[in-house]
Amino acid sequence: MPVRVIFPGRAGRGPGPDFRGAVIAGPSGVPVRGDVELHVRSSLFAAHGHAADPAYARVVLHVVFEDDTGADTPLPGGGSAPVVALAPWVARRAGELQRWLERPLLWREPCHDAVMRLGAAGAAAALEAEGDRRFAEKVARAEDAVRAVGVEQALYEALFEALGYGGNAPPLRALGRLLPWARLRALADEADSRGRLSYAPGRRFAYEALLFGAGGLLPSQRGHVGPLEDYPAALERAWAALAPRAGVRPLPAGVWKLWGVRPENAAPRRVAAAAALLDRLGGPSALLAIARARRTAEAVAPLVVAADGWWRDHHDLVAGPCRLPPGLVGRGRALEVVLNVVLPAACATGDGALAEGARALWALLPRPALYGATRFIEEALQSEGIRLPLNARRAQGLLALRRDWCTQNGCGRCPLS
């Protein structure tokens, strides 16, 4: 079967497929995105236990040296991946391959010598231009959301999405749409004023009960059997009291990714972080004040939330205690919220002074973290021994390069070329 590689993906780190995020096209020419697994023989996929491991469900190509099964590779979940065997090809072209391997390197990705060709200032300017383009896209999406649902609800949904990790951003945003901010606040205020939540009066507990119940993340909604500790049991009782007033059909538990995620990034802990932030801020619109910050510390301080109570040593309502980081929202995730929620929304409000402050903050923020998706570009940029400093703006540029050039067969035509 002929296969065209549009983007080879990047080497996987840790358990899972060997290459992640590849883009290939088969005989139909339609691009397919997924993972690639390598083996000496095709039968080793099953022998290594991959056929029952959900981490391998997105494999779109099984590359082997010898195909000893003669069939597509079955995947967990019922799918299958085509097998490409290299042995026949190598046998036909052994002499040519030997001559090719003996030649000096004729080409490598242009980003390897971009700093040498463009200079540090030129390479930085290219990254900043790509970062600004990505930021403009975020602002355009924020403007669309503000027109559709208003500033406060748009901020609320974007905050939920930004708190998501490991595949849980979409269901978190769906939860924000299912239980809108105005409804959540009204129900929590009513419950608090009438003293209907005996376990822990106050909005935060009410927010958690409502969000966990609407999200389908309570133990009873996930088929948990057995006794519950006091806190999960109290949330169950609170949701039972609030559910008739909420009037929503909870999200099915299947929409959440509850496996393959680090405990500190687990979906229930992210929902608890959202409840804590909403309680601290008083409402999503309070996020806009962050756009007036003049320093990084001033910008992230309102968003960093320490873990307390149940969440100090739990990541889920159906799990035992474990060792966890001290924060529900740490500095890195707080920076992500500033970059992806606060600043685009501030520019989308139509307030000129607020937008000016947001753009000034955009230019000075450090990057939140090292992104695994762009590690290969960073390593290439440094391959000549010159280190290019990367702030948030340039890191966003790297993400834009990967999305719009690296994975779209644009190597050699991108702004670093």
C-alpha positions, 0 to 999 in steps of 0.5 A: 500500500503506498503511503505518503508521509506529510509529517512524521510526528515526533518521538514519543516520550514515555509509555505509548506509541513511538511517534506521536501526531504524525500526518500520513496519506494513503491511496485516497490522498486524504490526510490522517493524523495519529500515531505511528508504532515501530516493531521488528515484526508485526506480531510484536504489537499484540505480543507487547500488550499494545492491543489492549492498551488504550494509549495505542488507540490512535495508531494510524500506521504500524511500521515493521521490518517483517510482516509476519501476520499478513493483516492489518494490526488490530487496535484497542477499541475495535479499530485497525492500522495498516502495516507497512513492511520495510524488508522487501523494499530494503532487499530491492534497494540494499546497494542504493541505501548503502551508497546513500548512507555513505554520502555526507549530509546534504539537507536538514530542516532550515530551522537548524541554521535559522539563527545563523542565517537570520541572526538572533534578532531576525529569528526572534522577529520571525517567532514574534510575528508568528506569535502575534498571528496566533494571538490575533486568532485568539482575539478573533475567537474571543470577539466571536464568543463575546458577541454570541454569549456576552463577556462574562459567559465567554470568559467563564467558558474560556476559563474552563477550557484553559484549566483542562489538561490531557484531553479534558479541555473540550468536556470542561468547556462543554460543562461551562456551556451546560451550566452557564455562569449566571445559572451556577451563581444563582443556584449557589447563592440561593443554596447558601442563603437558605442554608441548604448545604449543611456540610460547608456553607458558602459558594465554593462548596455549592459550586463544586456540588453543582459542577461535579453533578452537572459534569457527571463526575460524582461517584454515583454517576460513575458506577462507584460501589462501596462506602464513601468518605465524608466529603464525596458523600456530602457532595452527593447529598448537595447535588441531590438537593440542587439537581431539581433546580439545576434542570440539566442532564449531566454529561456522560462520564465517558466524555472525560479522559479519566485514565492516562492523566497525571493525578494533579491534572485529573479532571475532578481536580480541574473542576475543583480548581475552577470552583475555587477560582470562581469563588475567589474572583467573585465572577469571571469578569474579574479576570479582566482586571489582570490585563492592567497588570504591569508585572508577571507576578501581579498578573498571576497572583489572582490565579494561583490557588493553593490546594486545601481540604479534600484536594490537599491530598486527593485527585478524585472523589473515588480515589484514596489520598496521594502525594500531590503538588501544593496548588490546585492552580500553579504559576504555569497554569495561571500564565496559560490562563492569562495568555489564552483567556484574559488577554484575548478577552481584554482585546475583544471587549472594545475597551481601548485602554484595556486592550492596550494594557493587554498587548503590553502584558502580552509582550513581556510575559515569560513562557509558562512551560516547555511545550513538548510539541515544539521541543524539536524546533527549540532543539533545532534552533539551538543546534548551532550552539546559539541559544535564542531566549524564548518568552511567551510571545515567541513560544506561541510563535513556535506553536504556530509554526508547528501547527501551520508549517511543520505538520502541513508539509511546509518545511522549507517554506516557513518563516524560519526558512 
